[in-house]
Amino acid sequence: MKNNLFENPESNTSRSGAENGRPIWRPVTENLECLAIAIAMALMLKFFLIEAYKIPTGSMQPTIIGNEERGIFDRVLVNKFIYLLSDPERWDVIVFKYPLDQSKNYIKRLVGLPGEKVTIQGGDIYIDDRIERKPEEAINAVLKKIYPVKNEENAFSGFFSVEGDLKIPDEEHLIFQGPCIARTKRPIKSNYFDGYDPDYQIPEPRIHVEESHRVGDLRIAFEVRLHESTGGIRAVITERGKRHTYFLRGEARTGASYMETSAGGAGKVWSDPDVVLKTGKAHKVAFSHIDDRLSIRLDGTEVAWYEYDDEVWSSSTSRDNGIEFASVGCGADFEGLAVYRDIYYLSGRNGSIPVSYHVPPSHYFAMGDNTQNSADSRLWRSSEYTLADGRVIEGSSDQIHQQGYYANSDPDRGDRDGFLFTDIYGDQVFLPRSELKDPYPRQMDKNFIPKKLMMGKAMVVFWPIYPHFRWKLLR
């Protein structure tokens, strides 16, 4: 028996959906089901997995850039699921609800964990009275390039002084004709614009920014080629009067490559005759002193390191700092010379005096990479008003100062004698004087982020608009 579908296809396709046993409205419901599933998946992605955030401020610059005047607002992709499976880790870039106005999301770098004592001293972070050393990936994320500066003419002669015969074909190519030494001309300080790409044209901040702190956590990197195998290269990084010396020998030079420091009177802390620079070969070299840790990297591999415990910081400690590098016993070509500095963490509203914070259980302490212009855990203060009926209304001290007090003589407000501010839930509240037990609020430090306000870990930063399009993984 023949199938009617093949026997007379026209008659089959001409039937209506209802005659074919399929309701006319079925395609509509199928499309609605697909749309509902798509919406549900989008909402699940947004609320539970990944969400994109726009960055409006510069508290994490230059790691993440936000500047309203220039109309630059980086975006970050945030993993909102990760902290359901594991606890936050130090140095994570975190997104959380601002504890004093939970209608706002903040982004900072996690520094202190529950139960820890966090001390900010001499620009570094100490946990339970021991310096906390950042892992290499976090160091690479926060280092600020201070030489060369893009588009700056005569950068080398402005940054270094030289003893010896030097040729400069271009700013990133130096030729030491023989034994020669270059030194930074002036102390390296925590300048606000360090690390910025000048093409962004970020304006001066409207508030005063401290820039007087001398930074000794430095890295110098370059590609070097020795002219003779009997020579070598040396670098010295000075921090608060302590000298850290690094030396790599040529393959025909007697002796050994070494590293030494005057910190704690240690002297020579590493030597190895087998680590050499081969004549005629271009080697990539990086000498670092960061978080009281010395390091030599040769062709991408860390060949030497040394960690020490610094002496107690005091205002009388020497402030000398800087970098020098030299060719020893021969000439050398240097390519891609670059100098970087670490973040100099400010300890409070005005900076250098050591301050400690004791993190409560289930709370965290966070700071911005742009510590000079970051409203982070160091600075949060709340104001509490007590009403006559015993209720307490809490909000940010800064917001109270911004929104302020309205007297009954204010023609735009009418008969309003009281205070207007935003409470911790982001709601604007007016408190009449007549209902206040005390017109003066109780002010308290609120330096920590409750775990329940943690929203996720920032994974990717990107700027999607030409000509500054960029993206990178956050570390």
Long-range contacts (C-beta under 8 A, 24 or more apart in sequence): 47-80, 48-80, 48-81, 49-79, 49-80, 49-81, 50-77, 50-78, 50-79, 50-80, 51-77, 51-78, 51-80, 51-456, 52-76, 52-77, 52-78, 53-78, 53-95, 53-105, 53-107, 53-458, 55-107, 55-461, 58-202, 58-205, 58-370, 58-373, 59-106, 59-107, 59-108, 59-368, 59-369, 59-370, 59-373, 59-374, 59-375, 59-376, 60-93, 60-107, 60-108, 60-109, 60-368, 60-369, 60-370, 60-374, 61-195, 61-196, 61-202, 61-369, 61-370, 61-373, 62-144, 62-195, 62-196, 62-197, 62-369, 62-370, 63-93, 63-141, 63-142, 63-369, 63-370, 63-461, 63-474, 64-93, 64-107, 64-369, 64-458, 64-461, 64-474, 65-200, 65-202, 65-463, 67-200, 67-202, 67-203, 69-203, 70-200, 70-201, 70-202, 70-203, 72-200, 72-202, 72-463, 72-468, 73-463, 74-461, 74-462, 74-463, 75-461, 75-462, 75-463, 75-464, 76-107, 76-458, 76-459, 76-460, 76-461, 76-462, 76-474, 77-458, 77-459, 77-460, 77-462, 78-455, 78-456, 78-457, 78-458, 78-459, 79-456, 79-457, 79-458, 79-459, 80-455, 80-456, 81-456, 82-456, 82-457, 83-454, 83-456, 83-457, 88-113, 88-364, 88-454, 88-457, 90-132, 91-134, 91-135, 91-138, 91-475, 92-457, 93-457, 93-458, 93-474, 94-364, 94-366, 94-454, 94-455, 94-456, 94-457, 94-458, 95-455, 95-456, 95-457, 95-458, 96-366, 96-449, 96-453, 96-454, 96-455, 97-453, 97-455, 99-380, 99-424, 99-446, 99-448, 99-449, 99-450, 99-453, 100-380, 100-382, 100-394, 100-395, 100-396, 100-399, 100-424, 100-446, 101-395, 101-396, 101-399, 101-422, 101-423, 101-424, 101-425, 101-426, 102-424, 102-425, 102-426, 102-453, 103-425, 103-426, 103-427, 104-426, 105-455, 106-366, 107-458, 108-366, 108-367, 108-368, 108-374, 108-376, 108-377, 109-142, 109-366, 109-367, 109-368, 109-369, 110-364, 110-365, 110-366, 111-365, 111-366, 111-367, 111-377, 112-357, 112-359, 112-364, 112-365, 112-366, 112-377, 113-359, 113-364, 113-365, 114-359, 114-360, 114-361, 114-362, 114-363, 114-364, 114-451, 115-359, 115-360, 115-361, 116-358, 116-359, 116-365, 117-356, 117-357, 117-358, 117-359, 118-356, 118-357, 118-358, 118-359, 118-365, 119-354, 119-355, 119-356, 119-357, 120-345, 120-346, 120-347, 120-348, 120-354, 120-355, 120-378, 121-313, 121-347, 121-354, 122-240, 122-310, 122-313, 122-317, 122-352, 122-354, 123-190, 123-213, 123-215, 123-217, 123-342, 123-343, 123-344, 123-345, 123-352, 124-217, 124-291, 124-292, 124-345, 125-345, 130-309, 131-291, 131-292, 131-309, 131-310, 132-291, 133-290, 133-291, 133-292, 133-293, 133-307, 134-290, 134-291, 137-475, 138-475, 139-290, 139-291, 139-342, 140-475, 141-474, 141-475, 142-342, 142-343, 142-369, 143-195, 143-219, 143-340, 143-341, 143-342, 144-194, 144-195, 144-340, 144-341, 144-342, 144-343, 145-194, 145-195, 145-338, 145-339, 145-340, 146-188, 146-191, 146-194, 146-195, 146-339, 146-340, 146-341, 147-337, 147-338, 147-339, 148-172, 148-337, 148-338, 149-198, 150-197, 150-198, 150-199, 151-198, 151-199, 156-337, 158-185, 159-184, 159-185, 159-339, 160-184, 160-185, 161-185, 164-327, 172-335, 172-336, 172-337, 173-333, 173-334, 173-335, 174-333, 174-334, 174-335, 174-337, 175-331, 175-333, 175-334, 176-326, 176-327, 176-331, 176-332, 176-333, 176-334, 177-331, 178-327, 178-330, 178-331, 179-231, 179-326, 179-327, 179-328, 179-329, 179-330, 179-331, 180-326, 180-327, 180-331, 181-324, 181-325, 181-326, 182-324, 182-325, 182-326, 183-322, 183-323, 183-324, 184-322, 184-323, 184-324, 184-339, 186-322, 187-214, 187-319, 187-320, 187-321, 187-322, 188-214, 188-215, 188-216, 188-218, 188-321, 188-322, 188-323, 188-339, 188-341, 189-213, 189-214, 189-215, 190-214, 190-215, 190-341, 190-344, 190-372, 192-372, 192-373, 194-341, 199-468, 200-468, 205-373, 207-373, 209-372, 209-373, 210-346, 210-350, 210-351, 210-372, 211-372, 213-344, 213-346, 213-351, 213-352, 214-240, 214-319, 214-321, 215-321, 215-341, 215-342, 215-344, 216-240, 216-242, 216-289, 216-321, 217-289, 217-290, 217-291, 217-341, 217-342, 217-344, 218-288, 218-289, 218-290, 218-321, 218-323, 218-339, 218-340, 218-341, 218-342, 219-286, 219-287, 219-288, 219-289, 219-290, 219-339, 219-340, 219-341, 220-286, 220-287, 220-323, 220-325, 220-337, 220-338, 220-339, 220-340, 221-284, 221-285, 221-286, 221-287, 221-336, 221-337, 221-338, 221-339, 221-340, 222-284, 222-285, 222-325, 222-334, 222-335, 222-336, 222-337, 222-338, 223-282, 223-283, 223-284, 223-285, 223-334, 223-335, 223-336, 224-277, 224-282, 224-283, 224-285, 224-332, 224-333, 224-334, 224-335, 225-280, 225-281, 225-282, 225-283, 225-332, 225-333, 225-335, 226-250, 226-277, 226-279, 226-280, 226-327, 226-330, 226-331, 226-332, 227-279, 227-330, 227-331, 227-332, 227-333, 228-252, 228-279, 228-329, 228-330, 228-331, 229-253, 229-278, 229-279, 230-329, 230-330, 231-327, 231-328, 231-329, 231-330, 231-331, 231-332, 232-257, 232-277, 232-327, 232-328, 232-329, 232-330, 233-277, 233-285, 233-325, 233-326, 233-327, 233-328, 233-332, 234-325, 234-326, 234-328, 235-287, 235-323, 235-324, 235-325, 235-326, 236-323, 236-324, 236-325, 237-287, 237-288, 237-289, 237-322, 237-323, 238-320, 238-321, 238-322, 238-323, 239-289, 239-321, 240-317, 240-318, 240-319, 240-320, 240-321, 241-317, 241-318, 241-319, 241-320, 244-289, 244-294, 246-287, 246-294, 246-296, 247-328, 248-275, 248-276, 248-277, 248-283, 248-285, 248-296, 248-298, 249-273, 249-275, 249-276, 249-277, 250-276, 250-277, 250-278, 250-279, 250-329, 250-330, 251-276, 251-277, 251-278, 251-279, 252-279, 253-329, 257-296, 257-304, 259-294, 259-296, 259-304, 259-306, 261-294, 261-306, 261-308, 263-292, 263-308, 263-310, 264-308, 264-309, 264-311, 266-306, 266-308, 269-294, 269-306, 270-304, 270-305, 270-306, 272-303, 272-304, 275-303, 275-304, 282-333, 282-335, 287-325, 290-342, 291-342, 313-354, 343-369, 343-371, 344-371, 345-371, 346-371, 346-372, 346-378, 347-378, 348-378, 348-379, 349-378, 349-379, 357-447, 357-448, 359-448, 360-448, 362-450, 362-451, 363-448, 363-449, 363-450, 363-451, 364-448, 364-449, 364-451, 364-454, 365-447, 365-448, 365-449, 366-449, 377-447, 377-448, 377-449, 378-447, 380-445, 380-446, 380-447, 381-443, 381-444, 381-445, 381-446, 382-424, 382-443, 382-444, 382-446, 383-421, 383-441, 383-442, 383-443, 384-441, 384-442, 384-443, 384-444, 385-419, 385-431, 385-436, 385-438, 385-441, 386-436, 386-437, 386-438, 386-442, 387-431, 387-435, 387-436, 387-437, 388-435, 388-436, 388-437, 389-435, 390-437, 393-423, 393-429, 393-431, 394-423, 394-424, 395-421, 395-422, 395-423, 395-424, 395-429, 396-421, 396-422, 396-424, 397-441, 397-443, 400-441, 403-428
